[in-house]
């Protein structure tokens, strides 16, 4: 693993530093097509403007099948522009990359991409990519751990929620090239929330300081309304951060993990909100395997 952290004063500079960090971690960069690639994964990383960075999956450097929908890090319509310079961290593994950006005060956004551990069993390449935002706004951000209801109810989780800021938590901010459905080889499928909802809601973090890590998974349709696992991340987990500050590092066994909120920590409303326009993500958090100093 190659771990890199630093600051950037613009979106263009941030992209350049992400690319450099990936190259130092063994990934390749094609400047002409703006594609980072390695281990069968190809993603186009574009600083579209001063306030938007886009990530889009591909199946080759310059051809193949490109995903229809990008994932983004971008200006938050509720909070305004990022507070430049921003602090970033790049976790670069052989088959996965995670980029975390502290955009202002205790707000975070992220991009991630890689190759599924199930790639050999999939008709597609198994490449995946995801980002904080589907669309270039947080104005309709919906984030909660409760499954069922509508995307405006107090106990909502909608698998079609487009503005869900958790790592593969919802359906539409992360995609896998599983190829199970030929017409839509890059598919969203069902995100992590319904798969581990019962567990995330009974973690002991609200009454003790124990860190319990849960797998980040995604499933896609097979045939006749049946589903199969298309993705399980090797170096990221779901958790709660009730007793942990953003960026805090914890040790579990022989592994260290750095913990970040999905968007912004709020201990009072632990499950975020399903009402839209939320400016926090409760205590829903992700842990990234850490090998820094």
Secondary structure by P-SEA (a helix, b strand, c coil): cbbbbbccccaaaaaaaaaaaaaaacccccccccccccccbbbbbbcccccbbbbbbbcccccccccccccccccccccccccccccccccccccbbbbbbccccccccccbbbbbccccccccccccccccccccccccccccccccccccccccccccccccccccccccccccccccccccccccccccccccaaaaaacccccccbbbbbbbbbbbbccccbbbbccccccbbbbbccccccbbbbbcccbbbbbbccccccccccccccccccccccccccccccccc
